[in-house]
Amino acid sequence: MKKPFEVIAIIGKPRDQQAIQTHRELYNWLKSEGYQVFIDDRLADILTDVPAKDFSSLIQLGKAADLAIVVGGDGNMLGAARVLSRFNISVIGVNRGSLGFLTDLNPEDFQTALKNVLDGKFIAEERFLLEAEVHRHGQVKSHNAALNEAVLHPGQVAHMIEFEVYIDESFAFSLRADGLIVSTPTGSTAYSLSGGGPILSPSLNAISLVPMFPHTLSSRPLVVDSKRRIRLVVSPENRGTQEVSCDGQVSLPVSPGDEVHIYQSPNTLNLIHPKDYSYYHVLRNKLGWSSRLF
């Protein structure tokens, strides 16, 4: 019987020795199981015992592999997801970070769970991404994708900014605030949650708009259908420059008078989990929710 995955990519950035050891153990174990394995070339200078031919760039890994195993924390997964979502590849995470909402596998004991996944025993889900574009004088000046959120904010200096929010060309509201978090369901347990945003079930096709420290008591988070196009018109009276931050990792400069367009990406992340995965179990563990009463 044909296996669901034949070519496997191991992805990560240079981290501490424990994480590097996890990369090495994964590589050796997968090779011993008969898989074709490639490793993120950012690790080539550290994993000197791996043949040079088995290293590739993230883009090449996305093209060649059926499954990507991301080693690290949620930040590593976010960075990989923005690239890998362009390709027909499944992604699973080994948690070497602190929180681990997106990385399921235990690095100390990954073999049993991963073997089940490689045998086809897994839960698959699609997570949508956002596209963020900065428009100036009718032209797209910069753009990037975000799996968690796109955030309009003042940049380095904390001060209020003014902007108008349009949803599908219909004026929704104006805001004086420290910014606005536009989040996917995946990002609803990240920065958006810290800002008082709602937790959205990952299968929900919705986007949340969460004002950051708004200068009005009536401002509240808003949830809209994910097919809606969000347009933020930045006041020409704002001081200095603002920026749009994608997943807290990529910054797009925004000038007074610019427009920021945020909409659902045509690409999706094909995230897979072990069979015993439960989203609500993860929420209880990570957020410290109470256990069952009876």
C-alpha positions in Angstrom: 0.0 0.0 0.0 1.3 3.4 -1.0 2.3 5.6 2.0 0.7 9.0 2.3 4.1 10.6 2.5 7.4 9.6 0.8 9.5 12.7 0.7 9.9 14.5 4.1 11.4 17.9 4.9 12.8 18.9 8.3 12.5 22.6 8.9 13.9 24.9 11.6 16.4 27.6 12.4 19.6 27.3 14.4 18.5 27.2 18.0 19.9 25.6 21.2 21.7 22.3 21.3 18.5 20.4 22.3 16.7 21.6 19.2 19.6 20.8 17.0 19.7 17.3 18.5 16.0 16.9 17.7 16.7 17.7 14.0 19.5 15.1 14.0 17.4 12.5 15.7 14.5 13.1 13.3 16.8 12.9 10.2 18.4 9.6 11.4 15.1 8.0 12.4 13.3 8.9 9.1 16.3 7.7 7.1 16.2 4.4 9.0 12.5 4.1 8.2 13.3 4.3 4.5 12.1 7.8 3.7 13.8 10.4 1.4 14.6 13.2 3.8 15.7 16.8 3.2 16.7 19.5 5.8 16.4 23.2 5.9 19.6 24.7 4.5 19.7 27.2 7.4 21.0 24.3 9.5 23.8 23.2 7.1 26.6 24.8 9.1 25.5 23.1 12.3 24.5 19.6 11.1 27.9 18.8 9.6 27.2 15.0 9.8 24.4 15.3 7.2 25.4 15.0 3.5 25.4 18.3 1.7 23.0 17.0 -1.0 20.2 16.6 1.7 20.0 20.3 2.4 17.6 22.6 0.5 16.0 26.0 0.7 12.5 26.5 2.1 11.1 27.1 -1.4 12.8 23.9 -2.8 11.5 21.9 0.2 8.0 23.1 -0.5 8.2 22.0 -4.1 9.8 18.6 -3.4 8.4 17.2 -0.2 5.0 15.7 0.7 5.4 16.5 4.5 7.2 19.2 6.4 8.1 18.6 10.0 8.7 22.0 11.6 11.0 21.9 14.7 10.7 24.8 17.1 8.0 27.0 18.6 4.9 28.7 17.1 7.2 31.4 15.7 9.0 28.9 13.5 5.7 27.4 12.3 4.4 30.9 11.4 7.5 31.7 9.4 7.4 28.4 7.6 3.7 28.6 7.0 3.8 31.8 5.1 6.1 30.1 2.5 4.8 26.5 2.6 1.2 27.5 2.1 2.0 28.2 -1.5 2.7 24.5 -2.1 0.8 21.3 -1.9 2.5 20.0 1.3 1.3 18.9 4.7 2.8 20.4 7.8 3.2 19.1 11.4 5.2 20.6 14.3 7.6 19.3 16.9 7.4 21.7 19.9 10.8 23.1 20.9 9.3 26.5 22.0 7.4 27.7 25.0 3.7 27.8 24.1 3.1 25.4 21.3 -0.4 26.0 20.0 0.6 24.9 16.5 3.3 22.3 17.3 1.9 19.0 18.6 4.7 16.5 18.8 6.8 15.9 21.9 10.5 16.2 21.0 11.4 13.6 23.7 9.1 11.0 22.3 8.2 11.7 18.7 8.7 8.3 17.2 5.4 6.6 18.1 3.2 9.5 17.3 5.0 10.4 14.1 5.0 6.7 12.9 1.2 6.7 13.3 1.0 9.9 11.3 3.3 8.5 8.6 1.1 5.4 8.4 -1.9 7.7 7.6 -3.4 7.9 11.1 -3.8 11.7 11.5 -6.3 14.5 11.6 -6.0 17.0 8.7 -7.2 20.6 8.6 -6.8 23.7 6.5 -5.9 27.0 8.1 -6.4 30.1 6.0 -4.0 33.0 5.8 -4.4 36.7 5.3 -2.8 38.8 2.7 -1.9 42.4 3.7 -1.2 45.1 1.1 -0.1 48.7 1.5 -1.5 50.9 -1.2 -0.1 54.4 -1.9 -1.6 56.6 -4.7 -3.4 53.6 -6.1 -0.3 51.3 -6.3 0.6 48.3 -4.1 3.9 49.4 -2.4 4.4 46.2 -0.3 2.6 43.0 0.7 3.0 39.9 2.7 1.0 37.0 4.2 0.0 36.2 7.8 -1.2 33.0 9.4 -2.0 34.7 12.7 -2.7 38.3 12.3 -1.9 41.6 10.4 -1.6 44.5 12.8 -1.7 48.2 12.0 0.2 50.1 14.6 2.5 53.2 15.1 5.8 51.4 14.8 8.5 52.1 17.4 6.8 55.0 19.2 3.6 54.4 21.2 1.0 57.0 20.2 -2.5 57.1 18.9 -3.3 56.9 15.2 -6.5 57.7 13.3 -7.9 55.5 10.6 -11.2 54.5 9.0 -12.3 50.9 8.5 -14.2 49.8 5.4 -15.6 46.3 5.0 -16.3 45.4 1.3 -16.2 49.1 0.4 -18.9 49.8 3.1 -17.8 52.3 5.8 -17.9 50.5 9.1 -16.3 52.8 11.7 -13.4 55.2 12.4 -11.0 54.8 15.2 -8.5 56.7 17.3 -6.4 54.0 18.9 -3.0 52.4 19.2 -3.8 50.3 16.2 -6.0 47.4 15.0 -5.4 43.6 15.1 -6.9 41.8 12.1 -6.8 38.1 13.1 -7.5 34.7 11.6 -9.0 31.9 13.8 -5.5 30.5 14.1 -4.3 33.9 15.5 -7.2 34.3 17.8 -5.2 32.6 20.6 -2.2 34.7 20.0 -1.7 38.6 20.0 -5.5 39.1 19.4 -6.3 37.2 22.7 -3.9 39.5 24.6 -5.8 42.5 23.2 -9.2 41.2 24.4 -10.2 39.5 21.2 -12.5 36.5 20.9 -11.3 32.9 20.6 -12.4 31.6 17.2 -12.7 27.9 16.5 -10.0 27.0 13.9 -12.6 25.7 11.4 -14.5 28.9 11.4 -14.4 31.0 8.2 -14.2 34.4 10.0 -11.8 37.3 10.7 -11.8 39.3 13.9 -11.0 43.0 14.1 -9.7 43.9 17.6 -9.0 47.6 18.4 -5.9 48.2 20.4 -6.4 50.6 23.4 -9.2 52.6 21.6 -9.9 56.1 22.7 -13.6 55.4 23.3 -15.4 53.1 25.7 -17.9 51.9 23.0 -15.3 50.3 20.8 -15.5 46.5 20.7 -14.0 43.6 18.7 -15.9 42.8 15.5 -16.1 39.4 13.8 -16.8 39.3 10.0 -17.0 36.6 7.4 -13.6 35.6 6.1 -14.6 36.5 2.5 -15.0 40.1 3.4 -12.2 42.5 2.3 -11.0 44.9 5.0 -9.7 48.3 4.0 -8.0 50.6 6.5 -7.7 54.2 5.3 -4.9 55.9 7.4 -5.5 59.5 8.2 -3.2 62.0 6.4 -3.0 63.9 9.7 -1.2 61.1 11.5 2.3 61.9 12.7 5.3 60.0 11.5 5.1 56.5 10.0 3.0 53.5 10.9 3.5 49.9 9.9 1.6 46.7 9.3 3.1 43.8 11.1 2.5 40.3 9.7 2.7 37.6 12.4 5.0 39.9 14.4 7.8 38.9 12.0 7.5 41.0 8.8 6.9 44.8 8.9 5.4 46.8 6.0 5.9 50.6 6.3 2.8 52.7 6.2 2.7 56.5 5.6 -0.1 58.9 6.5 -2.7 58.8 3.8 -1.9 55.2 2.8 -4.5 52.4 2.6 -4.1 48.9 4.0 -6.0 46.1 2.3 -6.4 42.8 4.2 -8.2 39.8 2.7 -8.2 36.0 2.8 -5.3 34.5 1.0 -6.0 32.0 -1.9 -3.3 29.8 -0.2 -4.0 27.6 2.9 -1.8 25.8 5.3 -2.4 22.0 5.3 -1.9 21.4 9.0 -2.0 17.8 10.4 -2.2 16.5 13.9 -1.9 13.1 15.6 -5.2 11.1 15.9 -5.6 12.0 19.6 -5.4 15.7 19.0 -8.2 17.9 20.5 -8.2 21.7 20.0 -10.1 22.1 23.3 -7.6 20.0 25.2 -4.9 22.3 23.9 -6.9 25.4 25.0 -7.3 24.0 28.5 -3.6 23.2 28.8 -2.2 26.4 27.3 -4.7 28.8 28.9 -5.0 27.1 32.3 -8.7 26.4 32.0 -10.3 24.2 34.7 -10.6 20.5 34.2 -13.9 18.6 34.3 -16.0 18.8 37.5 -17.5 15.3 37.2 
